[in-house]
Amino acid sequence: MTAAERREAARLRSERYRRARDGNPTEARDKSRALRHDRIEAPWVLNGPINAEAFKTYVRVELIKTLKPNDIVVLDNLNSHKGKAVRAMVRSIGARLFFLPSYSPDLKPPLATPPICA
């Protein structure tokens, strides 16, 4: 590593520290996607945490395009997933909703994040 590369790395560490110290942490990213048995569909990356409005936009813009009648959409119990508008959009295609129990580590492995389409 050259001296210039070391200085740049130190500058970046210092900048991240200042943002965190000042109450402006590096912005989180939330990822949503539809998982099928053979592929990932409807990928979506949101700068910042998910909320009801952002999830509704994801369903309207990305997820609905991939759903077919009789698909099953599995969601966890995050409040933003429970909106009436989201339920109506998914059901209008003919897909069904299934909400996971409040705590179900066996049904919710780390890679199977909502929504999951079957």
C-alpha positions in Angstrom: 0.0 0.0 0.0 1.4 3.4 -1.0 1.5 6.4 1.2 -1.2 8.0 -0.8 -3.5 5.0 -0.4 -2.9 5.0 3.3 -3.8 8.6 3.5 -7.0 8.1 1.5 -8.0 5.1 3.7 -7.4 7.2 6.9 -9.5 10.1 5.4 -12.4 7.7 4.6 -12.3 6.3 8.2 -12.2 9.8 9.6 -15.2 10.9 7.5 -17.2 7.8 8.6 -16.3 8.5 12.2 -17.4 12.2 11.9 -20.7 11.3 10.3 -21.5 8.7 13.1 -20.4 11.1 15.8 -22.5 13.9 14.5 -25.6 11.8 14.4 -25.5 11.2 10.6 -24.4 7.6 10.3 -23.7 6.1 7.0 -27.1 5.5 5.5 -28.6 2.0 5.8 -29.9 0.2 2.7 -32.9 -2.1 2.7 -33.1 -4.9 0.1 -36.3 -6.6 -1.0 -36.7 -9.3 -3.6 -38.9 -12.1 -4.8 -37.4 -15.5 -4.5 -38.6 -18.4 -6.6 -37.4 -21.9 -6.5 -35.1 -21.3 -9.5 -34.4 -17.5 -9.5 -34.6 -14.1 -7.9 -37.1 -11.7 -9.3 -38.1 -8.1 -8.6 -34.8 -6.9 -6.8 -35.1 -3.6 -5.1 -32.6 -1.6 -3.1 -33.8 1.3 -1.0 -31.5 3.9 0.5 -32.6 4.0 4.1 -34.9 1.8 6.2 -38.1 0.4 4.7 -41.5 1.9 5.7 -45.1 1.3 4.6 -45.0 3.8 1.8 -41.7 2.5 0.4 -42.9 -1.1 0.6 -46.2 -0.2 -1.1 -44.1 1.4 -3.9 -42.0 -1.7 -4.2 -45.1 -3.9 -4.5 -46.7 -1.6 -7.1 -43.6 -1.0 -9.2 -41.7 -4.3 -9.1 -43.4 -7.2 -7.4 -46.8 -7.0 -9.1 -45.0 -7.4 -12.5 -43.7 -10.8 -11.4 -46.8 -12.3 -9.7 -49.1 -14.8 -11.4 -52.4 -16.1 -10.2 -52.1 -18.7 -7.4 -48.6 -17.5 -6.4 -48.0 -17.4 -2.7 -46.4 -14.3 -1.2 -44.8 -15.0 2.2 -44.1 -12.0 4.4 -42.8 -11.6 7.9 -44.7 -9.5 10.4 -43.0 -6.2 9.8 -45.7 -3.5 10.1 -44.9 -2.1 6.7 -45.9 -5.4 5.1 -49.3 -5.4 6.7 -51.0 -2.5 4.8 -54.4 -2.9 3.3 -53.1 -1.4 0.0 -50.4 -4.0 -0.3 -52.8 -6.8 0.4 -55.3 -5.5 -2.2 -52.6 -5.2 -4.8 -51.3 -8.7 -4.3 -54.8 -10.2 -4.2 -55.9 -8.3 -7.3 -53.4 -10.5 -9.3 -54.9 -13.6 -7.8 -51.9 -14.3 -5.6 -52.2 -15.3 -1.9 -50.6 -13.8 1.2 -49.1 -15.9 3.9 -47.7 -14.1 7.0 -45.0 -15.9 9.1 -45.6 -16.3 12.8 -44.1 -13.6 15.0 -41.0 -15.6 15.7 -40.1 -18.4 13.4 -36.4 -18.9 12.8 -37.1 -22.3 11.1 -39.5 -20.6 8.6 -37.3 -17.5 8.0 -33.8 -18.4 7.2 -31.4 -15.5 6.7 -31.5 -15.6 2.8 -35.2 -16.0 2.5 -36.2 -12.4 3.2 -39.7 -11.2 2.2 -41.4 -11.3 -0.1 -41.0 -14.8 -1.3 -43.1 -16.0 -4.3 -43.8 -19.6 -4.8 
